[in-house]
Amino acid sequence: MVKNLKGKTALVTGASSGLGMEFGRQLAGLGCELVLVARREERLRAVQMEISSTYAVPVEVIAMDLVEAEAPQRLYDYLKGSNRTVDVLVNNAGYGLFGDFATVPWERTQDMLELDIMVLTRLMRLFVADMIVRKSGYILNIASIGAYQPSPTYAAYSAAKSYVLFLTEAVHYELRKTGVKCTVLSPGVTRTEFLQVAGQKPTLYQRSIMMESSEVVRIGIKAMLKGRSSVVAGGINALFAWTMRFLPSQFQAALSNLAMQK
């Protein structure tokens, strides 16, 4: 793993907390130089200081709201103009919204879909073209076990993550002869700010299966370097995702809804 990434540059979005911050730590530990992107500059600076002092690798931070018009293009142009080659793209920026589809404010749903779908797709499209020319590179997209079934109270979020799952698996196949690897990581409930941002208090079920972000990230990086198309983090989550494919969709929805109840 160290041999594969030593001296490479990794771009991590949503890097000021949670999985994004942990991706920064573990990639730095494998010898990567980092470009970390998020909205909260103060948090980014704190992450920069921690990682650069611990791992002695260059860490650049860019405070940017990726949902703003043409933000992905501006990020790409800036790095291109700075002669920064992105060898690893971790599309981690994103969030979920808890609540009935009909009652969640449309503006919040639209913002979430823009970040979870459009920003991810645009960044992927921008950087993969250069990777193909170089015949090397890694893309790691973050989905969710919610991608594997309809999820009442997380309806739009899970649908967005289904898009990420199938987009990544399709592009992985398209890239099979290029030297570029494209992987999707599907975590379950993880000890991050996700539930707080989504507006949900953790249920008994969620507390019982919650994974640490360090383990989820380790699984994702390992799968990426092996060139896998897809990985579900955690044995229980993987079994759940595998089982769902054999059940009628409305039964899947009922089970998912039950798991979300207090």
Sequence and secondary structure as in RCSB ss.txt:
>XXXX:A:sequence
MVKNLKGKTALVTGASSGLGMEFGRQLAGLGCELVLVARREERLRAVQMEISSTYAVPVEVIAMDLVEAEAPQRL
YDYLKGSNRTVDVLVNNAGYGLFGDFATVPWERTQDMLELDIMVLTRLMRLFVADMIVRKSGYILNIASIGAYQP
SPTYAAYSAAKSYVLFLTEAVHYELRKTGVKCTVLSPGVTRTEFLQVAGQKPTLYQRSIMMESSEVVRIGIKAML
KGRSSVVAGGINALFAWTMRFLPSQFQAALSNLAMQK
>XXXX:A:secstr
 HHHHTT EEEEESTTSHHHHHHHHHHHHTT EEEEEES HHHHHHHHHHHHHHH   EEEEE  TTSTTHHHHH
HHHHHHTT   SEEEE       S TTTS HHHHHHHHIIIIIIHHHHHHHHHHHHHHHT EEEEEE  GGGGS 
 TTSHHHHHHHHHHHHHHHHHHHHTTTTTEEEEEEE  SBSSSHHHHHT    HHHHHH B HHHHHHHHHHHHH
TT SEEESSHHHHHHHHHHTTS HHHHHHHHHHHT  
